[in-house]
Amino acid sequence: MIALICAALVFQVWYPFPYNRILGGKELFLLVVAVDVVCGPVLTAVLFDRTKKRHLLIMDIGLVVVIQLAALAYGVFTMYQARPVFLAFEGNRFRVVRHLDVDFEQLARAPKEFRTIRRDGPTLIAVRLAASTDRDFPQSIQMSLRGDHPAFRPERWERYDLQRSKVVAELKPIAKLREKYPLRQKMIDDMLRQSGANERELGYLPMDAGKYADWVVVVRRQDAQPAAYLPLDGW
């Protein structure tokens, strides 16, 4: 029952589709559960001794239960820390921002509506990139080269609707995906059918999730809202 509750929390709240696939949420959760399930029988086999008195056996079983719960709690907490909290439009891509990517020491510099990190799935935001004429432009480039991307910096966050026109301007035509992936035509056709839009009404941008799998975000041109996600390299 506890595992089912944790599964609902992980897959329906913290790692909704497609993040359960992009960030390996499913695999990580199964690993946590597997370790927890194996932990109980192994520890019981090590501690169990028929010659022990009843109260000592009860203490041993209690210890095993405590260790199992602690292992499960640690695993779930690790998944909580690694969960996606933002999907950020960052110039020519969407970047997945995990909880552990955020510089919380700088959180007070974020717009007021983003100073509290939501726990019910990623929020769609935009990122204000440094212009080449900005005084901090060289420093921003150096930080990005170290892996501290603009989307990870709270002072760069802003409402997604403020950059809606920029998102639409950057969209690539779906025809490019068809050209690049001739063997994925059915996947693209299924996506179009499920979205209820025709090909000209949609575009796509790459999704950057660090070392994780390559995906694209399919976006409606009318309102710049994500309409679908595909496991394809958008670069």
Backbone as numpy.savetxt, mean C-alpha at the origin, in Angstrom:
# Nx Ny Nz CAx CAy CAz Cx Cy Cz
-11.02 -17.82 15.00 -11.84 -16.62 15.00 -10.97 -15.35 15.00
-9.92 -15.37 15.83 -9.03 -14.21 15.89 -8.36 -13.99 14.54
-7.94 -15.10 13.90 -7.30 -14.99 12.59 -8.26 -14.42 11.55
-9.55 -14.81 11.63 -10.54 -14.30 10.68 -10.76 -12.80 10.87
-10.80 -12.37 12.12 -10.96 -10.94 12.41 -9.76 -10.16 11.87
-8.57 -10.70 12.10 -7.35 -10.05 11.60 -7.34 -10.01 10.07
-7.80 -11.10 9.44 -7.84 -11.15 7.98 -8.79 -10.08 7.43
-9.95 -9.92 8.06 -10.90 -8.90 7.62 -10.29 -7.51 7.76
-9.59 -7.28 8.86 -8.96 -5.99 9.10 -7.87 -5.71 8.06
-7.07 -6.72 7.77 -5.95 -6.55 6.85 -6.43 -6.34 5.41
-7.32 -7.21 4.94 -7.67 -7.21 3.52 -8.80 -6.25 3.16
-9.64 -5.90 4.11 -10.75 -5.00 3.80 -10.49 -3.56 4.23
-9.57 -3.37 5.17 -9.33 -2.02 5.69 -7.92 -1.52 5.34
-6.90 -2.25 5.76 -5.53 -1.76 5.58 -4.98 -2.00 4.18
-5.30 -3.16 3.59 -4.74 -3.52 2.29 -5.86 -3.87 1.31
-6.73 -2.93 0.97 -7.76 -3.23 -0.03 -7.11 -3.45 -1.39
-7.84 -4.10 -2.29 -7.31 -4.28 -3.65 -7.01 -2.91 -4.26
-5.88 -2.76 -4.95 -4.90 -3.78 -5.34 -3.69 -3.88 -4.40
-3.76 -3.17 -3.26 -2.58 -3.09 -2.39 -2.24 -4.42 -1.74
-3.23 -5.29 -1.58 -2.93 -6.61 -1.03 -2.05 -7.42 -1.97
-2.08 -7.06 -3.26 -1.20 -7.72 -4.23 0.08 -6.92 -4.47
-0.05 -5.62 -4.54 1.11 -4.78 -4.85 2.15 -4.84 -3.74
1.71 -4.74 -2.49 2.62 -4.67 -1.36 2.82 -6.02 -0.68
2.29 -7.08 -1.28 2.47 -8.40 -0.70 1.72 -8.61 0.59
0.60 -7.90 0.77 -0.17 -8.02 2.01 -0.67 -9.43 2.25
-1.12 -10.10 1.19 -1.63 -11.47 1.33 -0.53 -12.41 1.80
0.63 -12.33 1.14 1.73 -13.23 1.49 2.22 -12.98 2.91
2.31 -11.69 3.29 2.79 -11.37 4.63 1.82 -11.87 5.69
0.52 -11.71 5.43 -0.47 -12.18 6.40 -0.43 -13.70 6.54
-0.33 -14.40 5.41 -0.26 -15.86 5.46 0.99 -16.33 6.21
2.09 -15.60 6.04 3.31 -15.94 6.77 3.11 -15.76 8.27
2.47 -14.65 8.64 2.21 -14.39 10.06 1.35 -15.50 10.66
0.28 -15.87 9.95 -0.63 -16.91 10.44 0.09 -18.26 10.50
0.89 -18.56 9.47 1.61 -19.84 9.43 2.57 -19.96 10.61
3.30 -18.89 10.87 4.23 -18.91 12.01 3.47 -19.11 13.31
2.32 -18.43 13.42 1.53 -18.53 14.64 0.95 -19.94 14.81
0.49 -20.54 13.71 -0.09 -21.89 13.77 0.98 -22.92 14.11
2.16 -22.79 13.50 3.25 -23.73 13.75 3.80 -23.56 15.17
3.80 -22.32 15.63 4.37 -22.01 16.94 3.71 -22.82 18.05
2.38 -22.94 18.01 1.65 -23.63 19.07 2.04 -25.09 19.21
1.87 -25.91 18.16 2.22 -27.33 18.27 3.69 -27.58 18.61
4.59 -26.78 18.03 6.02 -26.99 18.29 6.34 -26.73 19.76
5.84 -25.61 20.29 6.10 -25.30 21.70 5.43 -26.31 22.62
4.23 -26.74 22.25 3.54 -27.75 23.07 4.35 -29.04 23.11
4.88 -29.45 21.95 5.68 -30.68 21.89 6.94 -30.56 22.75
7.52 -29.36 22.76 8.75 -29.15 23.54 8.46 -29.16 25.04
7.35 -28.53 25.43 7.06 -28.35 26.86 6.27 -29.50 27.48
5.53 -30.23 26.64 4.64 -31.25 27.20 5.43 -32.42 27.80
5.03 -32.78 28.98 5.66 -33.91 29.69 4.59 -34.57 30.55
4.28 -35.84 30.26 3.21 -36.54 30.98 3.49 -36.68 32.46
4.75 -36.58 32.83 5.10 -36.75 34.25 4.86 -35.47 35.05
4.60 -34.36 34.36 4.38 -33.10 35.07 3.04 -33.11 35.78
2.97 -32.37 36.85 1.71 -32.25 37.56 0.73 -31.40 36.74
-0.56 -31.56 37.07 -1.61 -30.92 36.30 -1.45 -29.40 36.24
-1.15 -28.78 37.38 -1.07 -27.32 37.40 0.12 -26.82 36.58
1.18 -27.63 36.49 2.32 -27.25 35.66 1.99 -27.36 34.18
1.21 -28.40 33.82 0.79 -28.53 32.42 -0.10 -27.37 32.01
-0.99 -26.96 32.92 -1.87 -25.82 32.62 -1.04 -24.56 32.43
-0.02 -24.38 33.26 0.86 -23.22 33.12 1.58 -23.25 31.78
2.03 -24.45 31.36 2.73 -24.57 30.08 1.81 -24.22 28.92
0.57 -24.74 28.98 -0.39 -24.44 27.91 -0.69 -22.94 27.87
-0.84 -22.36 29.05 -1.08 -20.92 29.12 0.08 -20.13 28.52
1.30 -20.59 28.77 2.48 -19.93 28.22 2.49 -20.01 26.70
2.12 -21.19 26.17 2.07 -21.37 24.72 1.05 -20.41 24.10
-0.12 -20.30 24.73 -1.17 -19.41 24.22 -0.70 -17.97 24.22
-0.03 -17.57 25.30 0.47 -16.19 25.40 1.49 -15.92 24.30
2.39 -16.87 24.07 3.41 -16.70 23.03 2.76 -16.61 21.65
1.75 -17.46 21.40 1.04 -17.41 20.11 0.37 -16.06 19.90
-0.31 -15.58 20.92 -1.00 -14.29 20.81 0.00 -13.15 20.61
1.14 -13.24 21.31 2.16 -12.20 21.17 2.74 -12.21 19.76
2.97 -13.41 19.21 3.51 -13.51 17.85 2.52 -12.96 16.83
1.23 -13.29 17.02 0.21 -12.78 16.11 0.09 -11.26 16.22
0.12 -10.75 17.45 0.01 -9.30 17.66 1.19 -8.57 17.01
2.39 -9.13 17.16 3.57 -8.50 16.55 3.46 -8.50 15.03
3.01 -9.63 14.47 2.87 -9.71 13.02 1.84 -8.73 12.49
0.70 -8.63 13.17 -0.35 -7.70 12.74 0.13 -6.26 12.89
0.86 -5.97 13.96 1.39 -4.61 14.14 2.38 -4.27 13.03
3.19 -5.24 12.62 4.13 -5.02 11.52 3.38 -4.69 10.24
2.28 -5.40 9.99 1.47 -5.12 8.80 0.81 -3.75 8.90
0.42 -3.38 10.10 -0.18 -2.05 10.32 0.83 -0.96 9.97
2.07 -1.14 10.38 3.11 -0.15 10.11 3.45 -0.07 8.63
3.30 -1.19 7.92 3.67 -1.23 6.50 2.49 -0.94 5.58
1.33 -0.64 6.13 0.13 -0.46 5.31 0.22 0.80 4.45
-0.44 0.83 3.30 -0.46 2.05 2.48 -1.39 3.09 3.09
-0.92 4.33 3.16 -1.74 5.40 3.74 -2.10 6.48 2.72
-1.30 6.59 1.64 -1.60 7.56 0.58 -1.30 6.94 -0.78
-2.10 7.33 -1.76 -1.75 7.14 -3.16 -1.55 8.55 -3.70
-0.30 8.89 -3.98 0.06 10.28 -4.26 0.41 10.49 -5.73
-0.24 11.48 -6.34 0.16 11.89 -7.69 1.44 12.71 -7.55
2.50 12.24 -8.22 3.82 12.84 -8.07 4.41 13.13 -9.45
3.91 14.17 -10.07 4.47 14.63 -11.33 4.06 13.85 -12.55
4.60 12.64 -12.71 4.28 11.81 -13.88 3.95 10.38 -13.48
3.56 10.21 -12.23 3.29 8.87 -11.71 2.40 8.97 -10.47
1.91 7.83 -10.04 1.30 7.71 -8.72 2.28 6.93 -7.86
2.49 7.42 -6.64 3.40 6.73 -5.73 2.63 6.24 -4.51
2.85 4.99 -4.16 2.25 4.42 -2.95 3.10 4.85 -1.75
2.45 5.47 -0.78 3.13 5.92 0.44 2.66 5.04 1.60
3.59 4.32 2.19 3.26 3.47 3.33 3.40 4.26 4.63
2.80 3.74 5.66 2.87 4.39 6.98 4.31 4.60 7.40
5.16 3.62 7.14 6.56 3.72 7.58 7.39 4.63 6.68
6.83 5.07 5.55 7.54 6.00 4.67 7.42 7.45 5.14
6.39 7.73 5.93 6.08 9.11 6.31 7.07 9.62 7.35
7.54 10.84 7.14 8.41 11.51 8.11 7.52 12.18 9.16
7.23 11.45 10.24 6.28 11.94 11.23 6.81 13.14 12.01
8.11 13.35 12.01 8.66 14.53 12.67 8.25 15.81 11.95
7.92 15.67 10.66 7.52 16.82 9.86 6.01 16.88 9.62
5.26 16.01 10.29 3.82 15.91 10.01 3.08 17.21 10.29
3.56 17.99 11.24 2.91 19.26 11.58 2.98 20.25 10.42
3.86 20.01 9.45 3.99 20.91 8.30 3.04 20.54 7.17
2.31 19.45 7.34 1.35 19.03 6.32 0.10 19.90 6.40
-0.68 19.99 5.31 -1.98 20.65 5.40 -2.81 20.03 6.52
-3.64 20.82 7.13 -4.36 20.40 8.33 -5.12 19.09 8.14
-5.74 18.91 6.96 -6.57 17.72 6.75 -5.76 16.43 6.64
-4.43 16.56 6.50 -3.58 15.37 6.38 -2.70 15.13 7.60
-2.89 15.90 8.65 -2.03 15.73 9.83 -2.41 14.52 10.67
-3.59 13.98 10.43 -4.00 12.74 11.07 -4.07 11.66 9.99
-3.24 10.64 10.14 -3.18 9.57 9.15 -4.37 8.64 9.34
-5.15 8.46 8.29 -6.32 7.60 8.37 -5.92 6.14 8.49
-6.80 5.36 9.11 -6.54 3.93 9.32 -7.42 3.04 8.44
-8.20 3.64 7.55 -9.17 2.87 6.77 -8.82 2.84 5.29
-7.55 2.71 4.98 -7.14 2.61 3.58 -6.49 3.88 3.09
-5.80 3.80 1.95 -5.04 4.95 1.45 -5.91 6.11 0.97
-5.42 7.32 1.20 -6.07 8.55 0.77 -5.41 9.06 -0.50
-6.21 9.54 -1.43 -5.69 10.08 -2.69 -5.24 11.53 -2.46
-3.97 11.81 -2.74 -3.43 13.16 -2.56 -2.58 13.53 -3.77
-2.13 14.77 -3.80 -1.18 15.23 -4.81 0.08 15.72 -4.09
1.15 15.83 -4.84 2.43 16.25 -4.28 2.90 17.50 -5.02
3.27 18.50 -4.26 3.80 19.74 -4.84 5.31 19.56 -5.02
5.73 19.44 -6.27 7.15 19.23 -6.56 7.91 20.55 -6.53
9.17 20.47 -6.18 10.02 21.66 -6.18 10.34 22.06 -7.62
10.23 23.34 -7.91 10.59 23.86 -9.23 12.09 24.10 -9.29
12.63 24.08 -10.50 14.08 24.26 -10.65 14.55 25.62 -10.15
13.63 26.57 -10.03 13.99 27.91 -9.54 13.88 28.02 -8.02
13.35 26.99 -7.36 13.20 27.03 -5.90 14.56 26.91 -5.23
14.69 27.57 -4.09 15.96 27.55 -3.37 16.32 26.15 -2.88
15.29 25.36 -2.54 15.55 24.03 -2.00 15.54 22.94 -3.07
15.56 23.33 -4.35 15.50 22.33 -5.42 16.68 21.35 -5.37
17.94 21.80 -5.24 19.05 20.84 -5.17 18.91 19.87 -3.99
18.49 20.40 -2.84 18.31 19.54 -1.67 17.21 18.51 -1.91
16.13 18.93 -2.58 15.03 18.02 -2.86 15.49 16.88 -3.77
16.31 17.20 -4.76 16.84 16.17 -5.66 17.70 15.18 -4.88
18.55 15.69 -4.01 19.42 14.83 -3.21 18.61 13.91 -2.31
17.56 14.43 -1.71 16.70 13.62 -0.85 16.02 12.51 -1.65
15.57 12.84 -2.85 14.93 11.83 -3.70 15.90 10.72 -4.08
17.15 11.10 -4.36 18.17 10.11 -4.72 18.46 9.17 -3.55
18.23 9.65 -2.32 18.42 8.81 -1.14 17.19 7.97 -0.83
16.14 8.12 -1.64 14.93 7.35 -1.41 13.86 8.08 -0.64
14.15 9.34 -0.25 13.16 10.16 0.46 12.41 10.99 -0.57
11.44 10.37 -1.21 10.74 11.00 -2.32 9.81 12.11 -1.84
9.47 13.07 -2.71 8.58 14.16 -2.31 7.27 13.68 -1.68
6.74 12.56 -2.15 5.48 12.04 -1.61 5.61 11.60 -0.16
6.84 11.40 0.31 7.05 10.99 1.70 7.17 12.18 2.64
7.20 13.39 2.08 7.44 14.59 2.89 6.13 15.36 3.10
5.66 15.44 4.33 4.36 16.06 4.61 4.21 17.49 4.10
5.30 18.26 4.09 5.18 19.66 3.65 4.89 19.77 2.16
5.03 18.65 1.43 4.78 18.65 -0.01 3.37 18.18 -0.37
2.62 17.72 0.60 1.29 17.19 0.31 0.29 18.31 0.04
-0.67 18.03 -0.82 -1.80 18.94 -1.01 -3.00 18.16 -1.54
-4.13 18.80 -1.54 -5.36 18.13 -1.98 -5.24 17.69 -3.43
-5.77 16.52 -3.71 -5.68 15.95 -5.06 -6.39 16.82 -6.09
-7.52 17.40 -5.71 -8.29 18.18 -6.67 -7.55 19.42 -7.16
-6.55 19.88 -6.40 -5.78 21.05 -6.82 -4.89 20.76 -8.02
-4.63 19.48 -8.27 -3.77 19.12 -9.41 -4.52 18.24 -10.42
-5.82 18.31 -10.40 -6.62 17.47 -11.30 -6.24 17.70 -12.77
-6.07 18.95 -13.16 -5.74 19.24 -14.56 -4.36 18.70 -14.92
-3.43 18.73 -13.96 -2.08 18.20 -14.22 -2.14 16.68 -14.40
-2.96 16.03 -13.60 -3.11 14.57 -13.73 -3.59 14.23 -15.14
-4.65 14.90 -15.57 -5.23 14.62 -16.90 -4.22 14.90 -18.00
-3.43 15.97 -17.84 -2.44 16.32 -18.85 -1.34 15.26 -18.97
-1.05 14.56 -17.88 0.02 13.57 -17.88 -0.44 12.18 -18.33
-1.74 11.97 -18.44 -2.25 10.63 -18.75 -1.76 10.13 -20.10
-1.42 8.86 -20.14 -1.03 8.20 -21.38 -2.24 7.45 -21.93
-2.37 7.37 -23.25 -3.53 6.68 -23.84 -3.47 5.17 -23.60
-4.63 4.57 -23.44 -4.71 3.12 -23.24 -4.12 2.38 -24.44
-4.16 3.02 -25.61 -3.60 2.40 -26.82 -2.13 2.04 -26.64
-1.41 2.82 -25.82 0.01 2.51 -25.57 0.16 1.20 -24.82
-0.76 0.94 -23.89 -0.72 -0.34 -23.18 -1.00 -1.49 -24.15
-1.96 -1.28 -25.04 -2.28 -2.32 -26.02 -1.07 -2.61 -26.91
-0.39 -1.54 -27.31 0.77 -1.71 -28.17 1.91 -2.42 -27.45
2.08 -2.09 -26.18 3.19 -2.66 -25.41 2.91 -4.09 -24.98
1.62 -4.40 -24.76 1.26 -5.73 -24.25 0.24 -6.40 -25.18
0.66 -6.86 -26.34 -0.29 -7.49 -27.28 -0.94 -8.75 -26.73
-0.30 -9.39 -25.75 -0.87 -10.61 -25.18 -1.77 -10.33 -23.98
-1.97 -9.06 -23.67 -2.81 -8.69 -22.52 -4.08 -7.96 -22.96
-4.49 -8.19 -24.20 -5.67 -7.49 -24.72 -6.92 -7.83 -23.93
-7.08 -9.09 -23.55 -8.27 -9.50 -22.81 -8.32 -8.81 -21.45
-7.17 -8.71 -20.78 -7.12 -8.02 -19.50 -7.57 -6.57 -19.64
-7.11 -5.91 -20.69 -7.47 -4.51 -20.92 -8.95 -4.39 -21.27
-9.44 -5.31 -22.11 -10.86 -5.29 -22.48 -11.75 -5.52 -21.25
-11.35 -6.45 -20.40 -12.12 -6.72 -19.18 -12.15 -5.49 -18.28
-11.01 -4.80 -18.19 -10.95 -3.58 -17.38 -11.90 -2.52 -17.92
-11.92 -2.35 -19.23 -12.81 -1.35 -19.84 -14.27 -1.69 -19.57
-14.60 -2.96 -19.69 -15.99 -3.38 -19.47 -16.40 -3.14 -18.01
-15.52 -3.46 -17.08 -15.84 -3.29 -15.67 -15.90 -1.81 -15.27
-15.11 -0.98 -15.94 -15.11 0.45 -15.61 -16.33 1.17 -16.18
-16.93 0.58 -17.22 -18.08 1.21 -17.85 -17.72 2.39 -18.73
-16.44 2.52 -19.07 -15.98 3.66 -19.89 -15.38 3.13 -21.18
-15.35 3.99 -22.19 -14.67 3.58 -23.42 -13.20 4.00 -23.33
-12.42 3.52 -24.26 -10.97 3.69 -24.19 -10.54 5.15 -24.22
-11.27 5.98 -24.98 -10.89 7.40 -25.10 -11.18 8.19 -23.82
-12.03 7.65 -22.97 -12.39 8.34 -21.73 -11.40 8.07 -20.60
-10.44 7.19 -20.86 -9.49 6.78 -19.83 -8.06 7.01 -20.29
-7.18 7.11 -19.31 -5.75 7.13 -19.56 -5.08 6.42 -18.40
-3.77 6.35 -18.41 -3.10 5.66 -17.32 -1.79 6.35 -16.96
-1.34 6.06 -15.75 -0.03 6.49 -15.28 0.62 5.34 -14.53
1.95 5.28 -14.54 2.62 4.22 -13.77 2.37 4.39 -12.28
2.35 3.28 -11.58 2.28 3.30 -10.12 3.64 2.86 -9.58
4.24 3.69 -8.76 5.54 3.40 -8.18 5.33 2.94 -6.74
5.66 1.68 -6.48 5.54 1.13 -5.13 6.88 0.63 -4.64
7.95 1.33 -5.03 9.28 0.96 -4.58 9.74 -0.33 -5.21
10.18 -1.26 -4.39 10.73 -2.53 -4.88 9.64 -3.52 -5.25
8.39 -3.14 -5.06 7.30 -4.09 -5.28 6.89 -4.14 -6.75
5.85 -4.91 -7.05 5.45 -5.19 -8.42 5.06 -3.93 -9.19
5.21 -4.00 -10.52 4.83 -2.90 -11.40 3.33 -2.95 -11.69
2.67 -1.81 -11.50 1.25 -1.67 -11.80 1.02 -0.33 -12.48
-0.17 -0.17 -13.05 -0.58 1.13 -13.58 -1.92 1.50 -12.95
-2.13 2.81 -12.83 -3.41 3.34 -12.37 -4.16 3.85 -13.59
-5.33 3.31 -13.85 -6.17 3.77 -14.96 -7.08 4.86 -14.42
-7.08 6.01 -15.10 -7.74 7.21 -14.58 -8.77 7.74 -15.58
-9.91 8.20 -15.05 -10.92 8.83 -15.90 -10.48 10.24 -16.27
-10.53 10.57 -17.53 -10.13 11.90 -17.98 -11.11 12.98 -17.52
-12.34 12.62 -17.32 -13.36 13.60 -16.96 -13.11 14.23 -15.59
-12.75 13.40 -14.60 -12.60 13.91 -13.24 -11.28 13.54 -12.58
-10.39 12.87 -13.33 -9.06 12.48 -12.84 -9.11 11.48 -11.70
-10.22 10.77 -11.55 -10.33 9.77 -10.49 -9.88 8.40 -10.99
-9.16 7.64 -10.16 -8.78 6.28 -10.55 -10.01 5.43 -10.84
-9.95 4.69 -11.94 -11.06 3.82 -12.33 -10.70 2.35 -12.23
-9.40 2.03 -12.32 -8.98 0.63 -12.27 -7.47 0.58 -12.06
-7.01 -0.63 -11.79 -5.57 -0.87 -11.60 -5.22 -2.14 -12.37
-4.07 -2.11 -13.05 -3.65 -3.26 -13.84 -2.21 -3.63 -13.48
-1.91 -4.94 -13.40 -0.55 -5.38 -13.07 0.37 -5.36 -14.28
0.62 -4.15 -14.80 1.46 -3.96 -15.97 2.47 -2.85 -15.68
3.61 -2.94 -16.33 4.64 -1.90 -16.21 4.24 -0.72 -17.08
4.02 0.44 -16.47 3.55 1.60 -17.21 4.63 2.51 -17.74
5.89 2.13 -17.57 6.97 3.01 -18.03 7.34 2.73 -19.47
